[in-house]
Amino acid sequence: MPENFFILFKQELWVIAIIFLLLLIKLKSKQLTVNTLLNGINILLLLNFINGFFFNEEGRLFGKMFVTNHLYVFEKNILNLSVLLISLQSTKWLENHKHIIEFYVLLLSSLLGMFLMISSANILMLYVGLELSTIPLAAAANFDLKRKTSGEGAMKLIISSAFSSAILLLGISFLYGCTGTLDFSVINNLLQQQPLHIAAFLLFFVGLLFKVSAVPFHLWTADVYEGSPVAITSFLSVASKSAAIFVILNVLNKMAQPLFITWHTVLIWVALITIIIGNLFAIRQQNLKRLLAFSSIAQVGFILLAVSTNSSAGNASIIYFILIYVLSNLAVFGVITLVSAVLQKETITDYQSFYTNNKFLSWCLCIGFFSLAGVPPTAGFFGKLFLLMSAAQGITYTILAIAALNMVISMYYYLRVVKTIFAKNENSCIEKISIPASNKIALIICVMGVLLTGILSGAYNYIISLQ
Amino acid sequence: MTVGLTHIIVVSTVLFFIGMYGLFTRRNMITMLMSIELMLNSVNINFVAFNKYLYPDKMDGIFFSIFIIAIAAAEAAVAIAIIINLYRTHKSIDVDDVTDLKQ
């Protein structure tokens, strides 16, 4: 064991320590009130987030299976931030739930899996991390045990993720057959433009595309998002998706450079279909969670367009976009979680003249949607701008124009929700919702993040300096 | 005739597609789960065969198949727990009866 083991592995160790602490508290939880427990867990998660900023080093562990550097630490910090915000937002929902600790244990196990798969330099580690990040999420999606749709969503998630991991494993087994190793850098040296190598890599890649729900493999997304509790939906659409994108970046850069021409072509077509189908299906959705499911599919399409260029500027713009996507999506989900926990209302028509009684929540929702649509004062505009500018270096202008036109279509369904919120309607009107302190803090962090990351360019330069 | 790598790859590929066929045609959730196990096991055969015939001095393939077995067990445990809960809410484990979410 190297002497800096505890420094290199510290973020994972913190998550493991919190999981074990929660399991121990579970044995004695009769003595704790719900509020003490929730506040305690939020403080632990805050410490976990702060921990990522100090004493970072670069190095390898476990026989070069686990790699860490400043970029990976930054990616893990984004995931930590999203878990902290989701936890702050879901307090209102968890207050009435019997199984608070189980919820956090499942969520943090999944987070641990994401950390391991981001840091992996070996396919075995990647596979273990991938499964550790999806299996607990399926259990968590079934968290409203009495509700029928929750069970259905969880069933669809576990069946489709098991199927996708079977395809991923078939690809891995043929990659192993071709190269005789599981190490990323060695595979990178041995891969060639041969039919068997290409087929094996594509099977492996399809397994990863399942996780980000790119279009031919997106069929599970909308049902799972609608069925799960809102807190899990936001975790799925924010943390799980961004972790899968980080892994795809890592795999393509470290393992598949000889097959660049293959995956460049595949990614452009997948990205185009993803953007178009995601947008067209989002237009006709009435349920907000389904709308956000298809909108997240469309956003992944834009990210994949930039992934296809394989440049370091492109990678920086992708990570910057994901940071903004996390903040703006959580601003939207923060409001939806609260409304759903208090009133059990989730369709767009329920939000008619929401502004009349809930000024603060309406502005949060509005800024979140503006940022997702990419309207200039918010950070979403700069995220999309950098994304498309870096994509322009590798693809033709026709494809870029189609992507840009789709941004206009996406304006339609985002702004339709904003219009519903602000339009005056005296008949049906949601009553005033009292906002707990933790939700308020989370929403303010998201909104300030969305507004400030757009104005201060420091974040983008910081990400470029990390590479 | 000795058994070569090709024979084993043919068996495992056939097994994989039997599993895929079962997953897409069967409507019973337990059978679907069994089909997925079939697909995972065919991958295990692949790994062990590649390890034995092509890279006899390495251990990666054998270790990978052990990990797949362990993770498949964990996956099956969670899936069966979800199916039991579905039976409690829907009184059925047929996929066609579980269609509350609209397409």
Interface residues (C-beta under 8 A of the other chain):
Chain A: L124 Y127 V128 E131 I135 A138 A139 N142 L145 K146 R147 K148 T149 G151 E152 G153 A154 M155 I158 I159 A162 F163 A166 L169 L170 I172 S173 F174 Y176 G177 G180 T181 L182 D223 E226 G227
Chain B: F16 G19 L23 M29 M32 L33 I36 M39 L40 S42 V43 N46 F47 F50 L54 Y55 K58 D60 G61 F63 F64 F67 I68 I71 A74 E75 V78 A79 A81 I82 I83 N85 L86 T89 H90 V98 T99 D100 L101
